[in-house]
Amino acid sequence: MRRYFWYGITLIAWIVAIVIFAGAYAHHQLLQLAPIFAYNRPQGVFGWTLAIAVVFTFVSIGAHNRWVYQRRYRQHKP
């Protein structure tokens, strides 16, 4: 159940990042998104959303791998 939470949160974060990028592209304001990363940290709404989406992606992959490992190597009780 918890892994579906991480899948959903990851999907929402990526959709928000894509919508922010598409909105800037539609209004010819892509340069206002720059810099995305500066001074070793995210800058602006798009930078933070992109960073959060990447972090949630890694957490989601970890949750999936943990679930697969538990399903594959779980001891079955008679």
FENCOR-V392508 format. One record per backbone hydrogen bond with DSSP energy under -0.5 kcal/mol. NH is the residue of the N-H (numbers start at 1). CO is the residue of the C=O. If there is no record, write none. Layout:
nh;co
NH;CO
NH;CO
This chain:
nh;co
5;1
6;2
7;3
8;4
9;5
10;6
11;7
12;8
13;9
14;10
15;11
16;12
17;13
18;14
19;15
20;16
21;17
22;18
23;19
24;20
25;21
26;22
27;23
28;25
29;24
32;29
33;30
34;31
38;41
41;38
43;36
47;43
48;44
49;45
50;46
51;47
52;48
53;49
54;50
55;51
56;52
57;53
58;54
59;55
60;56
61;57
62;58
63;59
64;60
65;61
66;62
67;63
68;64
69;65
70;66
71;67
72;68
73;69
74;70
77;75
